[in-house]
């Protein structure tokens, strides 16, 4: 009977071990940040189940109804960590001085406290050497530089995605690639109303100096983004990215003075780029 119970315990333990190993193998390939936590939880759960099964086996094979086989070692461990004195032995560590009937016990400092205290000293020494002598640790200047690098990478990604471009921050692009991309977008989406050369059809002419809603890149960006519903122009911000709107806006500005044939009559007011003082 005793051997049968041991065999049952060993079989259960190995089953749990194999089961947890298969889960570990499954989480290796799909570790999404929670895999490590899952592994720790599974390992702790497996250990606790095995420990409970061991206790069941111990109690089943003995008449230890008070649990002394478990409690006694645990009590000894607690005593070794606290060095506490029983109430019956307190007279041996009682100090002589008495204050209003209050007596003081000469208790020892618990070993766990000493371990933390001396451990903190060792840690502080290692920390000082690593961070402030060798300079190999993640000191503030290194941490700052790492944060700057991460911020620059994020800024570059946001700039490429167009997330940093808005009506307030948009600028005129002059490189050939951007203007070529703007022309392609213009031909596909704008030429039907403004002509393939920007000469104007249903919409206004882009090649003269007159503008209805302002002729700066910021004005054009706003007009393309929000549209002019009263005159039949839709909002393009849901179909074009900020990068594309910047490119097509820059291309439209490059059409000024190209003098294509069949130009539509000027509309709006002559645009004069404002100076820095706002004049």
C-alpha positions, 0 to 999 in steps of 0.5 A: 500500500505504501509503495502504491501511494508513492508510485501514485505521487511520483506519477502525478508529479511527472504528469504535472512536470511534463504538462507544464513543459509542454506549455512552456514550449508553446509559450516560447514561440508566442511570447507576447510579453506575458509569456514570462509571467505565465511561465512563472505562474505555471512553475509556482502552481506546479510546485505548490501542487507537488508540495500539497501531494507530498503533504498528503502522502506524508499524512497518509503514511503516518499518524501525525494528526498534529502536523508536527512533521511540517510544523516543527521544521517550519517553527525551527526555520522561523526561530532561526530567522528571528532568534526570538525568546519564549515568554518562559525565558524572558527573565534571562534577558531582562535588563536592570533598569526600570521606568514606571514599571516598564522593563526592557528585554535585551532581544537580539537583532533578528538575523533577517534584519542583519541580512538586509542591513549588510546586504544593503551595504554590499549592494551600495558598494557594488552600485558605487563601483559600477555606476560611479567608478567604472561608469559601466552602469546605467547612470543618469547621463547614459539613461538620458542619452538612451532616452534621447536616442529613443525620442529621435527614433520615435520622432523620425517614425512620426515624421515619416508617417506624417503624424507630425504634419499639421496645418500649423507645421506644414512647410513647402517641399521643393525636392523632385521626388516630393513634387513628383508624388504631389503631381501624381496625387493631383492628376488622380484626384484634382485634375477633374476640377482644376485641369491637368495643368492647374489651369482651372475648370470647375475649380479655380486656376492655380497658375495665377497670383489670385487665391480665394482661400489664401495662397500659403502652404498652410492655407492650401493644406487647410483647404485640401484637408477640410474641403469647401463644401459650399462650392462642392469640394470635399474634405480629403483628409480621410483619403489622403495622408498628411504627407500626401496633402503636403506633397500635393499642396507643394506641387500646386504652389509650383504651378504658379507662373507656368502659364498653361493654355486655356486658363480660367479667369482669375478668382479671389484676391491677389496673394502677397506672402506676409512678411515676418512682422505680419505686414 
